Amino acid sequence: MFSVVAAAVAIMALVLAVRYGSVIRLEMVVFMAAVFLWVGWAIERILAESEARSKRRRQTPPWK
């Protein structure tokens, strides 16, 4: 996830360095919002999967 965010920030910096206008800025805001929403979704999914795995481990006795 860190690499996706880092790549998104690098793309945004490159685009803004080449072209700088109000429409481009708006597009970059929308792009970064989509990236951060994806990151939030991915973190939530990872945590939910981790919690489910932890619950399965607690239900299974260690001698099985």
CHARMM internal coordinates of N, CA and C (Angstrom, degrees):
IC EDIT
DIST 1 N 1 CA 1.4412
DIST 1 CA 1 C 1.5260
ANGL 1 N 1 CA 1 C 110.64
DIST 1 C 2 N 1.3250
ANGL 1 CA 1 C 2 N 115.43
DIHE 1 N 1 CA 1 C 2 N -37.45
DIST 2 N 2 CA 1.4624
ANGL 1 C 2 N 2 CA 117.88
DIHE 1 CA 1 C 2 N 2 CA 179.97
DIST 2 CA 2 C 1.5199
ANGL 2 N 2 CA 2 C 110.68
DIHE 1 C 2 N 2 CA 2 C -61.71
DIST 2 C 3 N 1.3225
ANGL 2 CA 2 C 3 N 116.69
DIHE 2 N 2 CA 2 C 3 N -39.76
DIST 3 N 3 CA 1.4663
ANGL 2 C 3 N 3 CA 119.35
DIHE 2 CA 2 C 3 N 3 CA -178.65
DIST 3 CA 3 C 1.5269
ANGL 3 N 3 CA 3 C 111.37
DIHE 2 C 3 N 3 CA 3 C -66.23
DIST 3 C 4 N 1.3287
ANGL 3 CA 3 C 4 N 117.20
DIHE 3 N 3 CA 3 C 4 N -34.35
DIST 4 N 4 CA 1.4690
ANGL 3 C 4 N 4 CA 120.38
DIHE 3 CA 3 C 4 N 4 CA 178.04
DIST 4 CA 4 C 1.5240
ANGL 4 N 4 CA 4 C 109.89
DIHE 3 C 4 N 4 CA 4 C -66.50
DIST 4 C 5 N 1.3252
ANGL 4 CA 4 C 5 N 116.66
DIHE 4 N 4 CA 4 C 5 N -44.90
DIST 5 N 5 CA 1.4692
ANGL 4 C 5 N 5 CA 120.22
DIHE 4 CA 4 C 5 N 5 CA 179.23
DIST 5 CA 5 C 1.5286
ANGL 5 N 5 CA 5 C 110.35
DIHE 4 C 5 N 5 CA 5 C -65.14
DIST 5 C 6 N 1.3202
ANGL 5 CA 5 C 6 N 116.66
DIHE 5 N 5 CA 5 C 6 N -42.60
DIST 6 N 6 CA 1.4683
ANGL 5 C 6 N 6 CA 119.98
DIHE 5 CA 5 C 6 N 6 CA 179.13
DIST 6 CA 6 C 1.5264
ANGL 6 N 6 CA 6 C 110.93
DIHE 5 C 6 N 6 CA 6 C -62.62
DIST 6 C 7 N 1.3197
ANGL 6 CA 6 C 7 N 116.79
DIHE 6 N 6 CA 6 C 7 N -42.10
DIST 7 N 7 CA 1.4640
ANGL 6 C 7 N 7 CA 120.02
DIHE 6 CA 6 C 7 N 7 CA 177.90
DIST 7 CA 7 C 1.5263
ANGL 7 N 7 CA 7 C 111.06
DIHE 6 C 7 N 7 CA 7 C -64.66
DIST 7 C 8 N 1.3253
ANGL 7 CA 7 C 8 N 116.90
DIHE 7 N 7 CA 7 C 8 N -39.68
DIST 8 N 8 CA 1.4690
ANGL 7 C 8 N 8 CA 120.34
DIHE 7 CA 7 C 8 N 8 CA 179.27
DIST 8 CA 8 C 1.5251
ANGL 8 N 8 CA 8 C 110.88
DIHE 7 C 8 N 8 CA 8 C -63.97
DIST 8 C 9 N 1.3099
ANGL 8 CA 8 C 9 N 116.79
DIHE 8 N 8 CA 8 C 9 N -41.76
DIST 9 N 9 CA 1.4639
ANGL 8 C 9 N 9 CA 120.06
DIHE 8 CA 8 C 9 N 9 CA 179.01
DIST 9 CA 9 C 1.5279
ANGL 9 N 9 CA 9 C 110.28
DIHE 8 C 9 N 9 CA 9 C -66.63
DIST 9 C 10 N 1.3323
ANGL 9 CA 9 C 10 N 116.91
DIHE 9 N 9 CA 9 C 10 N -39.22
DIST 10 N 10 CA 1.4661
ANGL 9 C 10 N 10 CA 119.96
DIHE 9 CA 9 C 10 N 10 CA 178.15
DIST 10 CA 10 C 1.5261
ANGL 10 N 10 CA 10 C 111.08
DIHE 9 C 10 N 10 CA 10 C -64.76
DIST 10 C 11 N 1.3250
ANGL 10 CA 10 C 11 N 117.28
DIHE 10 N 10 CA 10 C 11 N -42.03
DIST 11 N 11 CA 1.4607
ANGL 10 C 11 N 11 CA 121.06
DIHE 10 CA 10 C 11 N 11 CA 177.24
DIST 11 CA 11 C 1.5210
ANGL 11 N 11 CA 11 C 110.41
DIHE 10 C 11 N 11 CA 11 C -62.12
DIST 11 C 12 N 1.3277
ANGL 11 CA 11 C 12 N 115.87
DIHE 11 N 11 CA 11 C 12 N -43.79
DIST 12 N 12 CA 1.4564
ANGL 11 C 12 N 12 CA 119.76
DIHE 11 CA 11 C 12 N 12 CA 179.94
DIST 12 CA 12 C 1.5343
ANGL 12 N 12 CA 12 C 110.85
DIHE 11 C 12 N 12 CA 12 C -62.13
DIST 12 C 13 N 1.3151
ANGL 12 CA 12 C 13 N 117.11
DIHE 12 N 12 CA 12 C 13 N -43.97
DIST 13 N 13 CA 1.4634
ANGL 12 C 13 N 13 CA 120.50
DIHE 12 CA 12 C 13 N 13 CA 179.60
DIST 13 CA 13 C 1.5237
ANGL 13 N 13 CA 13 C 110.98
DIHE 12 C 13 N 13 CA 13 C -63.65
DIST 13 C 14 N 1.3207
ANGL 13 CA 13 C 14 N 116.88
DIHE 13 N 13 CA 13 C 14 N -41.23
DIST 14 N 14 CA 1.4626
ANGL 13 C 14 N 14 CA 120.72
DIHE 13 CA 13 C 14 N 14 CA 179.38
DIST 14 CA 14 C 1.5241
ANGL 14 N 14 CA 14 C 111.86
DIHE 13 C 14 N 14 CA 14 C -64.54
DIST 14 C 15 N 1.3217
ANGL 14 CA 14 C 15 N 116.46
DIHE 14 N 14 CA 14 C 15 N -45.15
DIST 15 N 15 CA 1.4703
ANGL 14 C 15 N 15 CA 120.38
DIHE 14 CA 14 C 15 N 15 CA 179.77
DIST 15 CA 15 C 1.5198
ANGL 15 N 15 CA 15 C 110.61
DIHE 14 C 15 N 15 CA 15 C -63.82
DIST 15 C 16 N 1.3216
ANGL 15 CA 15 C 16 N 116.77
DIHE 15 N 15 CA 15 C 16 N -43.54
DIST 16 N 16 CA 1.4633
ANGL 15 C 16 N 16 CA 119.50
DIHE 15 CA 15 C 16 N 16 CA -179.76
DIST 16 CA 16 C 1.5212
ANGL 16 N 16 CA 16 C 112.23
DIHE 15 C 16 N 16 CA 16 C -69.49
DIST 16 C 17 N 1.3276
ANGL 16 CA 16 C 17 N 117.66
DIHE 16 N 16 CA 16 C 17 N -27.29
DIST 17 N 17 CA 1.4624
ANGL 16 C 17 N 17 CA 120.05
DIHE 16 CA 16 C 17 N 17 CA 177.03
DIST 17 CA 17 C 1.5278
ANGL 17 N 17 CA 17 C 110.94
DIHE 16 C 17 N 17 CA 17 C -72.02
DIST 17 C 18 N 1.3208
ANGL 17 CA 17 C 18 N 116.81
DIHE 17 N 17 CA 17 C 18 N -34.43
DIST 18 N 18 CA 1.4625
ANGL 17 C 18 N 18 CA 120.83
DIHE 17 CA 17 C 18 N 18 CA -178.30
DIST 18 CA 18 C 1.5168
ANGL 18 N 18 CA 18 C 111.06
DIHE 17 C 18 N 18 CA 18 C -82.12
DIST 18 C 19 N 1.3198
ANGL 18 CA 18 C 19 N 116.44
DIHE 18 N 18 CA 18 C 19 N -47.86
DIST 19 N 19 CA 1.4710
ANGL 18 C 19 N 19 CA 121.03
DIHE 18 CA 18 C 19 N 19 CA -177.71
DIST 19 CA 19 C 1.5139
ANGL 19 N 19 CA 19 C 108.41
DIHE 18 C 19 N 19 CA 19 C -128.60
DIST 19 C 20 N 1.2820
ANGL 19 CA 19 C 20 N 116.61
DIHE 19 N 19 CA 19 C 20 N 135.19
DIST 20 N 20 CA 1.4593
ANGL 19 C 20 N 20 CA 120.13
DIHE 19 CA 19 C 20 N 20 CA -178.25
DIST 20 CA 20 C 1.5217
ANGL 20 N 20 CA 20 C 107.85
DIHE 19 C 20 N 20 CA 20 C -137.42
DIST 20 C 21 N 1.3137
ANGL 20 CA 20 C 21 N 115.21
DIHE 20 N 20 CA 20 C 21 N 102.94
DIST 21 N 21 CA 1.4554
ANGL 20 C 21 N 21 CA 120.84
DIHE 20 CA 20 C 21 N 21 CA 177.86
DIST 21 CA 21 C 1.5165
ANGL 21 N 21 CA 21 C 108.99
DIHE 20 C 21 N 21 CA 21 C -148.78
DIST 21 C 22 N 1.3043
ANGL 21 CA 21 C 22 N 116.68
DIHE 21 N 21 CA 21 C 22 N 170.75
DIST 22 N 22 CA 1.4609
ANGL 21 C 22 N 22 CA 119.66
DIHE 21 CA 21 C 22 N 22 CA -176.36
DIST 22 CA 22 C 1.5258
ANGL 22 N 22 CA 22 C 111.61
DIHE 21 C 22 N 22 CA 22 C -66.22
DIST 22 C 23 N 1.3315
ANGL 22 CA 22 C 23 N 117.67
DIHE 22 N 22 CA 22 C 23 N -35.64
DIST 23 N 23 CA 1.4687
ANGL 22 C 23 N 23 CA 120.33
DIHE 22 CA 22 C 23 N 23 CA 179.01
DIST 23 CA 23 C 1.5278
ANGL 23 N 23 CA 23 C 110.07
DIHE 22 C 23 N 23 CA 23 C -68.83
DIST 23 C 24 N 1.3192
ANGL 23 CA 23 C 24 N 116.59
DIHE 23 N 23 CA 23 C 24 N -41.45
DIST 24 N 24 CA 1.4647
ANGL 23 C 24 N 24 CA 120.72
DIHE 23 CA 23 C 24 N 24 CA 179.27
DIST 24 CA 24 C 1.5219
ANGL 24 N 24 CA 24 C 109.88
DIHE 23 C 24 N 24 CA 24 C -64.35
DIST 24 C 25 N 1.3224
ANGL 24 CA 24 C 25 N 117.14
DIHE 24 N 24 CA 24 C 25 N -42.74
DIST 25 N 25 CA 1.4627
ANGL 24 C 25 N 25 CA 119.86
DIHE 24 CA 24 C 25 N 25 CA 178.41
DIST 25 CA 25 C 1.5171
ANGL 25 N 25 CA 25 C 110.81
DIHE 24 C 25 N 25 CA 25 C -61.04
DIST 25 C 26 N 1.3219
ANGL 25 CA 25 C 26 N 117.51
DIHE 25 N 25 CA 25 C 26 N -41.80
DIST 26 N 26 CA 1.4588
ANGL 25 C 26 N 26 CA 121.49
DIHE 25 CA 25 C 26 N 26 CA 178.89
DIST 26 CA 26 C 1.5317
ANGL 26 N 26 CA 26 C 110.33
DIHE 25 C 26 N 26 CA 26 C -63.52
DIST 26 C 27 N 1.3174
ANGL 26 CA 26 C 27 N 117.34
DIHE 26 N 26 CA 26 C 27 N -42.80
DIST 27 N 27 CA 1.4615
ANGL 26 C 27 N 27 CA 120.84
DIHE 26 CA 26 C 27 N 27 CA 177.50
DIST 27 CA 27 C 1.5197
ANGL 27 N 27 CA 27 C 111.29
DIHE 26 C 27 N 27 CA 27 C -61.92
DIST 27 C 28 N 1.3174
ANGL 27 CA 27 C 28 N 117.29
DIHE 27 N 27 CA 27 C 28 N -39.79
DIST 28 N 28 CA 1.4563
ANGL 27 C 28 N 28 CA 120.62
DIHE 27 CA 27 C 28 N 28 CA 179.53
DIST 28 CA 28 C 1.5256
ANGL 28 N 28 CA 28 C 111.57
DIHE 27 C 28 N 28 CA 28 C -67.81
DIST 28 C 29 N 1.3096
ANGL 28 CA 28 C 29 N 117.35
DIHE 28 N 28 CA 28 C 29 N -35.95
DIST 29 N 29 CA 1.4696
ANGL 28 C 29 N 29 CA 120.47
DIHE 28 CA 28 C 29 N 29 CA 176.72
DIST 29 CA 29 C 1.5250
ANGL 29 N 29 CA 29 C 109.82
DIHE 28 C 29 N 29 CA 29 C -64.55
DIST 29 C 30 N 1.3190
ANGL 29 CA 29 C 30 N 116.60
DIHE 29 N 29 CA 29 C 30 N -43.99
DIST 30 N 30 CA 1.4727
ANGL 29 C 30 N 30 CA 120.47
DIHE 29 CA 29 C 30 N 30 CA 178.70
DIST 30 CA 30 C 1.5282
ANGL 30 N 30 CA 30 C 110.16
DIHE 29 C 30 N 30 CA 30 C -64.64
DIST 30 C 31 N 1.3240
ANGL 30 CA 30 C 31 N 117.33
DIHE 30 N 30 CA 30 C 31 N -42.46
DIST 31 N 31 CA 1.4623
ANGL 30 C 31 N 31 CA 121.93
DIHE 30 CA 30 C 31 N 31 CA 178.82
DIST 31 CA 31 C 1.5248
ANGL 31 N 31 CA 31 C 110.89
DIHE 30 C 31 N 31 CA 31 C -60.80
DIST 31 C 32 N 1.3269
ANGL 31 CA 31 C 32 N 117.30
DIHE 31 N 31 CA 31 C 32 N -47.65
DIST 32 N 32 CA 1.4658
ANGL 31 C 32 N 32 CA 120.26
DIHE 31 CA 31 C 32 N 32 CA -179.53
DIST 32 CA 32 C 1.5283
ANGL 32 N 32 CA 32 C 111.26
DIHE 31 C 32 N 32 CA 32 C -67.30
DIST 32 C 33 N 1.3169
ANGL 32 CA 32 C 33 N 117.94
DIHE 32 N 32 CA 32 C 33 N -35.79
DIST 33 N 33 CA 1.4697
ANGL 32 C 33 N 33 CA 120.25
DIHE 32 CA 32 C 33 N 33 CA 176.61
DIST 33 CA 33 C 1.5242
ANGL 33 N 33 CA 33 C 109.93
DIHE 32 C 33 N 33 CA 33 C -62.53
DIST 33 C 34 N 1.3302
ANGL 33 CA 33 C 34 N 117.28
DIHE 33 N 33 CA 33 C 34 N -41.74
DIST 34 N 34 CA 1.4701
ANGL 33 C 34 N 34 CA 120.59
DIHE 33 CA 33 C 34 N 34 CA 178.37
DIST 34 CA 34 C 1.5285
ANGL 34 N 34 CA 34 C 110.58
DIHE 33 C 34 N 34 CA 34 C -64.03
DIST 34 C 35 N 1.3219
ANGL 34 CA 34 C 35 N 116.69
DIHE 34 N 34 CA 34 C 35 N -41.09
DIST 35 N 35 CA 1.4678
ANGL 34 C 35 N 35 CA 119.97
DIHE 34 CA 34 C 35 N 35 CA 179.18
DIST 35 CA 35 C 1.5244
ANGL 35 N 35 CA 35 C 110.36
DIHE 34 C 35 N 35 CA 35 C -63.77
DIST 35 C 36 N 1.3171
ANGL 35 CA 35 C 36 N 117.62
DIHE 35 N 35 CA 35 C 36 N -45.76
DIST 36 N 36 CA 1.4648
ANGL 35 C 36 N 36 CA 119.61
DIHE 35 CA 35 C 36 N 36 CA -178.98
DIST 36 CA 36 C 1.5278
ANGL 36 N 36 CA 36 C 112.21
DIHE 35 C 36 N 36 CA 36 C -68.89
DIST 36 C 37 N 1.3101
ANGL 36 CA 36 C 37 N 117.94
DIHE 36 N 36 CA 36 C 37 N -32.31
DIST 37 N 37 CA 1.4720
ANGL 36 C 37 N 37 CA 119.87
DIHE 36 CA 36 C 37 N 37 CA 173.77
DIST 37 CA 37 C 1.5276
ANGL 37 N 37 CA 37 C 110.36
DIHE 36 C 37 N 37 CA 37 C -65.43
DIST 37 C 38 N 1.3264
ANGL 37 CA 37 C 38 N 116.74
DIHE 37 N 37 CA 37 C 38 N -41.51
DIST 38 N 38 CA 1.4584
ANGL 37 C 38 N 38 CA 119.91
DIHE 37 CA 37 C 38 N 38 CA 177.06
DIST 38 CA 38 C 1.5214
ANGL 38 N 38 CA 38 C 111.22
DIHE 37 C 38 N 38 CA 38 C -62.07
DIST 38 C 39 N 1.3302
ANGL 38 CA 38 C 39 N 117.07
DIHE 38 N 38 CA 38 C 39 N -42.79
DIST 39 N 39 CA 1.4580
ANGL 38 C 39 N 39 CA 121.22
DIHE 38 CA 38 C 39 N 39 CA 179.36
DIST 39 CA 39 C 1.5304
ANGL 39 N 39 CA 39 C 110.23
DIHE 38 C 39 N 39 CA 39 C -62.21
DIST 39 C 40 N 1.3241
ANGL 39 CA 39 C 40 N 117.28
DIHE 39 N 39 CA 39 C 40 N -43.45
DIST 40 N 40 CA 1.4638
ANGL 39 C 40 N 40 CA 120.39
DIHE 39 CA 39 C 40 N 40 CA 177.17
DIST 40 CA 40 C 1.5118
ANGL 40 N 40 CA 40 C 111.96
DIHE 39 C 40 N 40 CA 40 C -60.72
DIST 40 C 41 N 1.3343
ANGL 40 CA 40 C 41 N 116.72
DIHE 40 N 40 CA 40 C 41 N -42.95
DIST 41 N 41 CA 1.4557
ANGL 40 C 41 N 41 CA 120.95
DIHE 40 CA 40 C 41 N 41 CA 178.07
DIST 41 CA 41 C 1.5319
ANGL 41 N 41 CA 41 C 110.69
DIHE 40 C 41 N 41 CA 41 C -63.05
DIST 41 C 42 N 1.3298
ANGL 41 CA 41 C 42 N 116.80
DIHE 41 N 41 CA 41 C 42 N -43.30
DIST 42 N 42 CA 1.4612
ANGL 41 C 42 N 42 CA 120.90
DIHE 41 CA 41 C 42 N 42 CA -178.56
DIST 42 CA 42 C 1.5243
ANGL 42 N 42 CA 42 C 111.12
DIHE 41 C 42 N 42 CA 42 C -65.17
DIST 42 C 43 N 1.3128
ANGL 42 CA 42 C 43 N 117.47
DIHE 42 N 42 CA 42 C 43 N -42.09
DIST 43 N 43 CA 1.4690
ANGL 42 C 43 N 43 CA 120.59
DIHE 42 CA 42 C 43 N 43 CA 178.34
DIST 43 CA 43 C 1.5198
ANGL 43 N 43 CA 43 C 110.24
DIHE 42 C 43 N 43 CA 43 C -63.46
DIST 43 C 44 N 1.3219
ANGL 43 CA 43 C 44 N 117.36
DIHE 43 N 43 CA 43 C 44 N -44.01
DIST 44 N 44 CA 1.4631
ANGL 43 C 44 N 44 CA 121.26
DIHE 43 CA 43 C 44 N 44 CA 178.68
DIST 44 CA 44 C 1.5275
ANGL 44 N 44 CA 44 C 110.77
DIHE 43 C 44 N 44 CA 44 C -60.68
DIST 44 C 45 N 1.3252
ANGL 44 CA 44 C 45 N 117.26
DIHE 44 N 44 CA 44 C 45 N -42.16
DIST 45 N 45 CA 1.4633
ANGL 44 C 45 N 45 CA 120.60
DIHE 44 CA 44 C 45 N 45 CA -179.98
DIST 45 CA 45 C 1.5237
ANGL 45 N 45 CA 45 C 111.46
DIHE 44 C 45 N 45 CA 45 C -66.17
DIST 45 C 46 N 1.3237
ANGL 45 CA 45 C 46 N 117.32
DIHE 45 N 45 CA 45 C 46 N -41.83
DIST 46 N 46 CA 1.4622
ANGL 45 C 46 N 46 CA 121.25
DIHE 45 CA 45 C 46 N 46 CA 178.78
DIST 46 CA 46 C 1.5201
ANGL 46 N 46 CA 46 C 110.50
DIHE 45 C 46 N 46 CA 46 C -62.70
DIST 46 C 47 N 1.3211
ANGL 46 CA 46 C 47 N 116.97
DIHE 46 N 46 CA 46 C 47 N -43.81
DIST 47 N 47 CA 1.4594
ANGL 46 C 47 N 47 CA 119.79
DIHE 46 CA 46 C 47 N 47 CA -179.84
DIST 47 CA 47 C 1.5278
ANGL 47 N 47 CA 47 C 111.93
DIHE 46 C 47 N 47 CA 47 C -66.55
DIST 47 C 48 N 1.3285
ANGL 47 CA 47 C 48 N 117.47
DIHE 47 N 47 CA 47 C 48 N -39.32
DIST 48 N 48 CA 1.4602
ANGL 47 C 48 N 48 CA 120.66
DIHE 47 CA 47 C 48 N 48 CA 178.00
DIST 48 CA 48 C 1.5271
ANGL 48 N 48 CA 48 C 110.84
DIHE 47 C 48 N 48 CA 48 C -64.84
DIST 48 C 49 N 1.3217
ANGL 48 CA 48 C 49 N 116.75
DIHE 48 N 48 CA 48 C 49 N -41.61
DIST 49 N 49 CA 1.4643
ANGL 48 C 49 N 49 CA 120.38
DIHE 48 CA 48 C 49 N 49 CA 178.48
DIST 49 CA 49 C 1.5206
ANGL 49 N 49 CA 49 C 111.09
DIHE 48 C 49 N 49 CA 49 C -65.30
DIST 49 C 50 N 1.3060
ANGL 49 CA 49 C 50 N 116.60
DIHE 49 N 49 CA 49 C 50 N -39.26
DIST 50 N 50 CA 1.4609
ANGL 49 C 50 N 50 CA 121.08
DIHE 49 CA 49 C 50 N 50 CA 178.09
DIST 50 CA 50 C 1.5280
ANGL 50 N 50 CA 50 C 110.83
DIHE 49 C 50 N 50 CA 50 C -64.87
DIST 50 C 51 N 1.3110
ANGL 50 CA 50 C 51 N 116.67
DIHE 50 N 50 CA 50 C 51 N -41.01
DIST 51 N 51 CA 1.4638
ANGL 50 C 51 N 51 CA 120.36
DIHE 50 CA 50 C 51 N 51 CA 178.80
DIST 51 CA 51 C 1.5235
ANGL 51 N 51 CA 51 C 110.91
DIHE 50 C 51 N 51 CA 51 C -65.05
DIST 51 C 52 N 1.3297
ANGL 51 CA 51 C 52 N 117.40
DIHE 51 N 51 CA 51 C 52 N -42.35
DIST 52 N 52 CA 1.4675
ANGL 51 C 52 N 52 CA 120.90
DIHE 51 CA 51 C 52 N 52 CA 178.85
DIST 52 CA 52 C 1.5270
ANGL 52 N 52 CA 52 C 110.67
DIHE 51 C 52 N 52 CA 52 C -63.58
DIST 52 C 53 N 1.3228
ANGL 52 CA 52 C 53 N 117.19
DIHE 52 N 52 CA 52 C 53 N -41.02
DIST 53 N 53 CA 1.4643
ANGL 52 C 53 N 53 CA 121.03
DIHE 52 CA 52 C 53 N 53 CA 178.52
DIST 53 CA 53 C 1.5293
ANGL 53 N 53 CA 53 C 110.43
DIHE 52 C 53 N 53 CA 53 C -64.34
DIST 53 C 54 N 1.3128
ANGL 53 CA 53 C 54 N 116.53
DIHE 53 N 53 CA 53 C 54 N -39.45
DIST 54 N 54 CA 1.4606
ANGL 53 C 54 N 54 CA 120.98
DIHE 53 CA 53 C 54 N 54 CA 179.09
DIST 54 CA 54 C 1.5287
ANGL 54 N 54 CA 54 C 111.02
DIHE 53 C 54 N 54 CA 54 C -65.24
DIST 54 C 55 N 1.3180
ANGL 54 CA 54 C 55 N 116.79
DIHE 54 N 54 CA 54 C 55 N -40.11
DIST 55 N 55 CA 1.4696
ANGL 54 C 55 N 55 CA 120.00
DIHE 54 CA 54 C 55 N 55 CA 178.17
DIST 55 CA 55 C 1.5268
ANGL 55 N 55 CA 55 C 111.38
DIHE 54 C 55 N 55 CA 55 C -65.15
DIST 55 C 56 N 1.3290
ANGL 55 CA 55 C 56 N 117.20
DIHE 55 N 55 CA 55 C 56 N -39.08
DIST 56 N 56 CA 1.4700
ANGL 55 C 56 N 56 CA 120.19
DIHE 55 CA 55 C 56 N 56 CA 178.24
DIST 56 CA 56 C 1.5206
ANGL 56 N 56 CA 56 C 110.91
DIHE 55 C 56 N 56 CA 56 C -64.03
DIST 56 C 57 N 1.3241
ANGL 56 CA 56 C 57 N 116.90
DIHE 56 N 56 CA 56 C 57 N -39.03
DIST 57 N 57 CA 1.4685
ANGL 56 C 57 N 57 CA 119.86
DIHE 56 CA 56 C 57 N 57 CA 179.42
DIST 57 CA 57 C 1.5191
ANGL 57 N 57 CA 57 C 111.41
DIHE 56 C 57 N 57 CA 57 C -65.54
DIST 57 C 58 N 1.3291
ANGL 57 CA 57 C 58 N 117.69
DIHE 57 N 57 CA 57 C 58 N -38.33
DIST 58 N 58 CA 1.4588
ANGL 57 C 58 N 58 CA 120.75
DIHE 57 CA 57 C 58 N 58 CA -179.66
DIST 58 CA 58 C 1.5260
ANGL 58 N 58 CA 58 C 112.09
DIHE 57 C 58 N 58 CA 58 C -68.58
DIST 58 C 59 N 1.3314
ANGL 58 CA 58 C 59 N 117.50
DIHE 58 N 58 CA 58 C 59 N -29.75
DIST 59 N 59 CA 1.4578
ANGL 58 C 59 N 59 CA 121.04
DIHE 58 CA 58 C 59 N 59 CA -178.23
DIST 59 CA 59 C 1.5201
ANGL 59 N 59 CA 59 C 112.13
DIHE 58 C 59 N 59 CA 59 C -79.13
DIST 59 C 60 N 1.3172
ANGL 59 CA 59 C 60 N 118.76
DIHE 59 N 59 CA 59 C 60 N -26.85
DIST 60 N 60 CA 1.4530
ANGL 59 C 60 N 60 CA 122.52
DIHE 59 CA 59 C 60 N 60 CA -179.03
DIST 60 CA 60 C 1.5219
ANGL 60 N 60 CA 60 C 109.88
DIHE 59 C 60 N 60 CA 60 C -87.85
DIST 60 C 61 N 1.3384
ANGL 60 CA 60 C 61 N 117.56
DIHE 60 N 60 CA 60 C 61 N 122.27
DIST 61 N 61 CA 1.4710
ANGL 60 C 61 N 61 CA 118.59
DIHE 60 CA 60 C 61 N 61 CA 178.30
DIST 61 CA 61 C 1.5267
ANGL 61 N 61 CA 61 C 110.46
DIHE 60 C 61 N 61 CA 61 C -65.76
DIST 61 C 62 N 1.3133
ANGL 61 CA 61 C 62 N 118.03
DIHE 61 N 61 CA 61 C 62 N 148.40
DIST 62 N 62 CA 1.4719
ANGL 61 C 62 N 62 CA 121.38
DIHE 61 CA 61 C 62 N 62 CA -175.82
DIST 62 CA 62 C 1.5185
ANGL 62 N 62 CA 62 C 113.38
DIHE 61 C 62 N 62 CA 62 C -67.22
DIST 62 C 63 N 1.3099
ANGL 62 CA 62 C 63 N 119.00
DIHE 62 N 62 CA 62 C 63 N -20.42
DIST 63 N 63 CA 1.4715
ANGL 62 C 63 N 63 CA 120.00
DIHE 62 CA 62 C 63 N 63 CA -177.97
DIST 63 CA 63 C 1.5186
ANGL 63 N 63 CA 63 C 113.17
DIHE 62 C 63 N 63 CA 63 C -85.28
DIST 63 C 64 N 1.3146
ANGL 63 CA 63 C 64 N 119.31
DIHE 63 N 63 CA 63 C 64 N 0.49
DIST 64 N 64 CA 1.4585
ANGL 63 C 64 N 64 CA 121.45
DIHE 63 CA 63 C 64 N 64 CA 177.83
DIST 64 CA 64 C 1.4908
ANGL 64 N 64 CA 64 C 111.22
DIHE 63 C 64 N 64 CA 64 C -98.07
END
COOR INIT
IC SEED 1 N 1 CA 1 C
IC BUILD
